[in-house]
Amino acid sequence: MNKRITIIGDLHGRLEWKEIANNALVNFNKILFVGDYVDSFDIKPAEILYNLKEIIQFKKDNMDDVTLLLGNHDYAYIYDHTSISGFMWQIWQEYKKLFKDNIELFDIAWGYRNPKTQKYTLASHAGLTYRYWMETIAPKFNRTDDTLEEIGPNDLEIHEVLNLLKGDIIIWKVGSMRGGGGTPGPLWADYLELLDDPYPDINQIVGHTAAGTVSVDQFGDYFIAKVDGYYNKKLAHLQLNI
């Protein structure tokens, strides 16, 4: 059966998610936040912290209906990557404690395989490139192929494998387009890197690229959906049937 999902873009402390999410609870199967709940140039850190607490409570109140993905800004506080742009030193430990105390509520990725069509949809903050999977993830599980039937331990799906590696440094790989080197991971892939080297034959849902757009690019039978933080001065969100 199709799954109806609402995707909410990078928040960076903004409150507008509440109306979108509460409406989605009535009409959709899944509400998916793509990460980056913290760091802003115009919202005070204490307000961002309060908003993050409310998001966590919203998840606790709707465990089966809500998925919270980690963004690179969130991950930076949890695992002490202090060189990220906009890092708020003055509230670092408060952010870190709140994330750490609730780390089981956050994922690196979410996935869904339609039981009728067998199409697989993967959501992560920045996206999964084929090169990253083959060079970084597959070798960790002694895999040399990219089939979806047997991609990890106990035949796990892609999102399940990525979530096993939540605390592994390989999740924090930054590509050249974002100031790093090598192949970018699912917290850091630039949208252009994802377009250039997508994991084949799966749908992908991402945020991360703050270009002020919501787009769905079609590639044959598959798509890449990008939901940025703000679009036309409103919090970006997208509704899909997958």
N, C-alpha and C positions, 0 to 999 in steps of 0.2 A: 504494500500500500504506500501511497505518497505520504511524505511527512511535510507538514506545513510549518515553516520556521520563520521567526523574526530575528534578524541580525542587527545588533546595535553596535555602532562604530566606536572608535576610540573616544573615551569620555574626557580624560584629563581634568577631572574634577567637576564637570558640568552635571547639573541636576535634571536635565530634560528627559533623561532615560525613564523616569518614573511613569509618566503618562503613557509613553510608548509601551513599556513593559506591562503595565497593568491592563492596557487594552489587549495586548497580545495573549495574556493569560486566558482570556475568554475565547479567542478565535483561533489560536495556533497551538500546535503540539509541542513546540520547543522555542525557547528564547535563548539566543546565543550572544553573549558579549565577547567581542574580539580582543579585549585587553586594553592596556594603557589607561588605568584608572587614575593615575597620579601624574604630577608634574604639569605645571601651567605657568604662563607668563602673566596671567591676569586674574587668577583665582588664588586666594591665600591658602597656604599649606594647611592651616587648621580646618578650613572649609572642605578641602579635598579629603582630609582624614575623616571628617564626619560623614562625607558622602560615601567614602569607601566602606565605612561601618554599616551604612544603610544598604549598600549593595550586597554585602556579606549577609546581612539579616534577610534580605529579599531571597537570596539563594537558600538559606536555611529554611525559610518558610515555604519554598517551592522546589524542593530538592530534585524531583524528577523532571520538572519542566524547565529548569534554568541551568545553563552551562556557563561558567566563568572561565575564559581563557586568559592566560598570562601574556602580557605584552612585554616588550623589551624594557620599558621604564619600570614596570612592576618587578620584573626579574632582577633588575639592577639593585634594588633595595634588599631583596631577599638574599642574594648571593654576593653582595658587596662589590658590584661593578661600578665604582664611584666616578669613573671618567665619563659616563654618559652625559650628554648635553642636558642642561636644565636640572641636574641633580640637586636636590634640596638638602643640604647638609644639616640645616637647623632642625629638621624633623625626620631625619634618616632613621633613627632608632625606633621612633613611634611607628613609622610605616613598616619597618622590618618586623617588629614584634606582631603587628596586626596581621600581616601576611603569613608569618611563620606559625602563629597560633591557629590559623585557618587554612593552612596549606593544602589540606585534603580536599578543600572545596574548589581548588583551582587546577586547571589542566593546561597542558601544552597544546593539545589538539582534541578535536571532536570529529567523529565520523559516522556516516550512516550509509548502509548498503540497501538500496531499494529491493525488497524481496521479489518483486515481480520483474523488474527490468535488470536487476543485478548491477545497476550503475552505483558507483561508490562516490560519495561526496566527503571531502576532507576540509575541515576548517582549522586554521591556525592564525596566529597574529599576522605573520608576514608571508607564509606560503612555503611549499616544499618544492625545491628544484630536483630534477632527476639526478644531476651530478652530486648534489649533497647526499641524496639517498645512497647512491652507488659507492661514493668515495668514503663516506663517514658512517652511515648507519649500517649498511649491509655487512661490511667487514666486522663490525662489532658483534654481529650474530652469525658470523661465518657463512654469510650468504653471498652468492656470486650472480644471482639473477634478480629480476625485479617483478616477479609474478605476484599477483595479489592473493593467490590461493595459499602460498606458503612463504610468507615474508618475514616471519620472526618465530620466536619460541612459541610452541603450541599453536602454530598457524594463526597468529594474531593479525588483526588488521593494522593498517598503517598508524592510525591514531593511537591504538593501544601500545604499539611499539614506542612511539614518540613519548607517550606518557610514562612509560617505564624509565625513561631517561631524563625525567624532569630536573633532577639535580646534577646531571652530568655536564661538565664543561663544554662538551661538544654541541649542546643546544645553543650556546652563546657564540656561535661562529658568525663573524661579520664579513661580508663580501666586499669587494673593491668599490662598489658603488656607494657604500655607506662608510667608507674610510678604513676598511680592514683589508684582509687578503684571503685568498682561497675561496672556498665555496660557502655561500651564506646559509645559515640555519633558519628554522621556522620562526625565530624571533626577529630576524634581521634582514631577510631577503628583500631587496628592492623590487618594486612591481615590474620594472623593466627586466630585471634578472629572472623573475618568474615567467614573464612572457617569452623570454629568450630560451629558457630551459625548463619548461614545466614537466612535472612528473606525468608520464603519458597516460591517457585514457581514464582520467578521473576528473570529476568536478572539484574545484577549489574555491573556498571562501576566505578572504583575507581583509585586514584593515591596514594599519601601519603607515601607508603612504599618504601624507597629509596634503593632498592636492585639491581638496574640496570637491570631490566628485564621488558619485555612486555609479558604478558601471558593471555591466555583465558582458564580457567578451566571449563570443561563441567560437569554438574550434571543433567543427564537425558536430558530433553528438555530445560534446562536453563543453563546459564553460569555466571561466574564472570570474568570480564576482568580487568586486572591490568595494568596501564600505568604509569611507573615510570618516574622520571625526566630525567634521562640519560640512554641510552642503546647503547652499543658498541660505546661510546664516541660521540653519537649524541643525540639530543633531542628526547626523546621517543614520538612516536605518533602511533596511531592505527586507521585503517579504518574498519568500520563495517556496515553491512546491518541488520537492526533490524525491 
